[in-house]
Amino acid sequence: DLSTCRWHLQKDHELAYNKWAQDNNFESMLPKAIAKHCDTVLKASASQTGLDDHMHKRLPKVEHVLLYTDQLFCEAATEWLISTDQPIQVLEHPSFHLMIHVASWATNGIKIPDRKVTCAEIIEMFKKQMKYLQTWLNVSVFSCLNSNPTAHT
């Protein structure tokens, strides 16, 4: 048992052990030394009365809006192409141009929607497109199936 060994060393060989520990830059593990170390730590921690001196009030986060330059936009577009593995032709797509045009009218930066919002927007656009197609074609899926009996088989 390790603790029995330490008590034996403390009782019969304390001086020799402490000399060896000091010569070898080793922290003494004898019960007296451990108790002394614990007392020192407790006294040091008792002097701290609170965290008031260490706490600082956080200022509200101010969003920094970058000023537009052609060079900055070119770097950002290139970085976006590389990091998202987009084809270079995407910069020529009308939808990309529309997105940049809309964002250019922002006066205090833009808020980019998260995945959940984007997913909901895609589903909503899909539903509107289906409604538009249904109205435009003036038919429904069920009426097509009912008018062609061989389509079921």
Disulfide bonds with the S-S distance in Angstrom:
none
